[in-house]
Amino acid sequence: MIRNAVIASVVLCASFATSPPAVSPPVTGAAGPSDGWQRVGSGSLGGVSGMATAEGAPVGDGLADAVVVRGNTGARESRVATVRLRPGQGPVVRELPWFGALPAGLEALDAVPGAPGHYIAVTGSGDAFHIVVEHGRATVEGDPVALPGRRDGDAYEGFALHRDRSGRTFAVWATRGGGERPAVVRASSVRIGAYGPYFGTVSARQEFAVPFPEQEEVRHISDLKVLDDGTVMASSASDPGVDDGPFTSAVYDAGRLTVNVAHDAVLRLKPKHELVPLALFTERDDRKIDAIAFLPGRRAVWGTDDEKNGGSVKFDRVGR
């Protein structure tokens, strides 16, 4: 059954760094309203364009530690923040100074499996940054690397890392698509070292389109993640290109990532007619889901980039 996501939630009230080297003091928000949605930040600088939970941190209902990225492009605008969430308490959000090559428009983020504090952040143009989040700062390791198969004009929105039973790590990433143009999802093996990510040959490529949102300005993929069992979860969103929306969004079980006997990644994504939203947000909800993260027990956190209305976050449960 299609349903609106309803859960208890917490507020994120972000303060923005005035320059990359400056450390913002932590900001503690207040407990949120009954609809579960709470602001991350106000205005166009406050959106969440990518999100990952911190490996090894405690998790539970309303309980998580996360890292979020911002789609900002100005030299003195925040790129990354840490978020501490605890049940019944306001969150603590800290915008971090960024050290290293400065990205323009980070659109996706995932944690490196087995390496607490390490993340891969991806720009809309397809540059992947290996960053280390520790000691109140975000530091780039090595140089940014272009995603395999990147072409001029591509717009990337989703990126995920998955470690299979053999211990190998695989990357899955997607363009957003739009209207009649489907998103394009690719997968490859990846090694992540001190000098950046090393992507293998693309072994899987598949197009993907959603039944909702139905608007012409739909982004068929606005983010994606891969669960421990290989399930590919994807969000979609409509963005009419004006700062005040209205926005619509959905989250889907998009299919599976598997690994064949040759140790290559294989994508088995669902066709459009088989997709049913696990969570759906209409124009009345007016939310542009731009980031998703998952916790054990099929818990989820949605993050939004609602343009002039800032960003919001909400806990939910999905799946079986």
N, C-alpha and C positions, 0 to 999 in steps of 0.2 A: 504494500500500500504506500502511495506517495504521502509524505507527511512533512509538516514543518518541524524543524529541529527545535526542541524545547528542553532546556536544562537550567540548572543553577549555574551562575556565572560570576565572574569577577571583573573589576574595572582595571584598565590599564591607562594611566594618565602620564603621557610621555613628555619629557622636557628635551628640547633639541639642542645638540651641541652647536656652539657658535663657530667653531673651527675644528678641523680634524684632530689637532693635537690636544684640544682641551677636553678634560674629563668632566662630564655632567654629574652632579650629585644624584644619588638615587631618589626617585620620586615615588611616594606611596599614595595609591589611590584609595577610594572608598568602596565599600561593598556596592554591588550593582542593583539595578531595578529588576523587577520580577520577570521581564521578558528575556533575560539572559544576555542580551547584547550590551556591551559596554565599550566606551571609546578607548582607543589606543592613543590617539592624538587628534588635534584639531587641524583642519585645513589640509592643503595638498601635501604638506610635508609629513603628515601624521599617518599615512597609510601603511599597511603591512603587505608587502609584495612577495614575501617568501618567509617560511618559518620552519624550524626544526626543533625538536626537543633535545635536551642535553643528555647524552648517554651517561648512565650511572646515577642520575638524579632521581629522587623519590617521585613516584607517580601515584595517582589515585583520582577519585572523583573531585574535581576542582583543584587538583594538586599537580603541578608540573613546573619545571624550569625550562625555558625556551630561549632560543636566539631568533631574532627577526631581522629581516633586511628591509630597507626602504628603497623605493624607486627614484630617489632623488639624484639630481645631476649637477647641482651647484657645488663649487669647490669647498664651501664652508657649511654644507648641509650634511646631516647625519646619514650614514650608510647602514649601520648595524646597531642593535640594542639587545641587551639581555633582559629577560622578563622572569620574575619570580612570582608564582601563583600559589596561594594557599587557601584552603576552604574557609569561608567566612571572613576573610581578610582582603583588604585592598592589595593589589599587586605592587611589587617594587620593580620599576623600569629604569634602566640606566642606558643612556645613549653612549656609545663607546667611541673613543678616538680611533681613527683608521691610520695604520702605518703601512706604506707601500704604494704601489701603483693605484691611482684612484679610479674606481669604475664609474661609469655613467649609466644609471638606470638598472640597478640590481633587481631581477624579477623572480629569482628562485633560489632556494637554499636547501641543503640536506646535510646531515651529520655523516662523518666518515665512520663506518662501522669498525668497532674495536679500537678507536682512537679518540677518547674523550677530549673535548675542546677543539677538535679539528672539523672543519666544514668545507664544503664546496659551494660557492656562491656563483650564480650565473647571471650575466647581463642579458637584456633583451636582444642584443645583437649577437649573442652566442659566445662570449668570452667567459671562461671558467676560471675562478680565482680560488686557490687553496688558502684558507685563512685559519689562523689559530686564535681562539678567543680565550684569553687568560690574563690575569693580573689587571683587569679593568681596561683592556684594550683589544683591538682586533688587528692582527699582524698578517700581512700577505707573505706566504711562503713561495719563493720562486717567482716566475713570471706567469701572467695569465695565459691560458691555452685556448685556442679556438676549438669549439666542439666539432667533431668529425662531420663532414657533409654540410658544413655551414655555407650558405650562399648569401651574397649581398641582397638585402631586402628582407631576409628572414626575420621574424619576430618571435623570440623564444619566451615561453611562459612557465614551463614546468621542467623540473629536474629531480631525479631521485637516485639514491644509491642502495644497493641490495647485496648482501653477502649470503651465498648459498652454503649448503652443508659442507662442501669441500673447502670452504674458507676463501674462495675466490670472490672478488667484488665486481659487481656489474653496475653500469650506469644506464639510466633510461632518461631521455629528454624529449621535449616536444615543442614544436612551433604552436602558435595559438590558433591558426586558421581564422576563418571569418566568412560568414554568410554561406555561399555555396562551396567555398574553398575549405576542405577539411584540414584539421590539424595533421601534422606528420610526426609520428613517434618513432624514435630510433633507439637502439640499444647496442651496447658493446661491453667488453670487459674493460676494466680500468685498474691501474695501479696508482697509488697516491703516495708520493714521497716528498722529500724536503724541497724539491725544485718544481713542484706542481703536479697536477694529475697527468697520467700517461694513458691515453685512450687507445684501446685496440681497434681493429677493423670493425666497422659497423656490420653486425651479423643479422640484424633484424630491422626492418622498416615497414611501418604499416600506417595507413591513413585512418583517421578517426573523426567521426561527427556525431553530434548529440541531437536528440529530439527536442530538448528544452535547454536553454531559452530558444524560442522560435523566432526572435527578432533577427533582422538582416545583420545587425551589428554583433551577433553572437561571437564570442571567443570559444571555440569548441573545447579548448583546454586552457584553463587559467592557472592550473597547478596540477601536479601529480605526485604521488608517493607509492612505494611498493611495500606491502606488508611482509612480515616474516615468512608467510606461507607462499609468497609470490603473487598475491592478489595486487593488481594495479588499480589504485583508486585515483580518480580524476575529478576535478571540479571544472565547471564551465560557467561563463558569465556573459551578460550583455552589457555593453558600454556604448550608449548613444553618442558619445563624443562630446558631451556637454557636462560641465562640472557638477550639475545638480541632478543628474540621472533623468528618470528613474532607472534603477538597476535591477536585474533579475539574475538568479544563480541556481545551480544545482550541483549535487555531488553524486558520482556514479561508481559502482563496481564496474570498472572498464574492461576487465579481462585478467589475463595471467601472464606472468613472466616465468619461463622455465629455462632449463639449461639442458642441452642435448648431450649425447655421448662424446661429442667432440669438444665439449666444454664451451660451446657458443651459446649466447643468449638467444632465446626464441620468444617472440611476442605472439600471443593469441588474444587479440582484442575483439570485443563484441561488435557486431554490426549495429547500426543506428536503431533498427527496429526491435532489437532485443534489449535495449537499455531502458532501465527503470530507475528514476532518481531515488537514492537513499535519503536525501534531504533536498528540499526544494524551497526557494524563496522567490516570491512573486514581486510585481511592482509595488504592491502594498508593503511588503517587507523592505524593499529598496536597499538591497545589500549586494555588493559586488565582491563575491568570494574570490580572492586573489592568492590565498595561501591556505594550505591544509597540512595538518600534522596528526599523527596517530600514536596512541599509547596502548599498552597491553589491555586486554579485555574489550577490544573494539571501541575503546574510547577515542574521541576525536576532538580536535580544536580547529575551528574555522577562523580565518583572519580575513579582514576586508580592507580594500583600498577604495573608499567611497568618495574620492576626489575632494571637493571643497568641504564635505562633511567628515573628513578625516578617516581614521581607521577604527575598526572594532574587532572584538574577539568574543568567541563563544564556545563553551564546551558542549559536547553532544555524545551520543552513542549511536553506532551504526552497525549494520550487518546482522548476522544470525545469532 
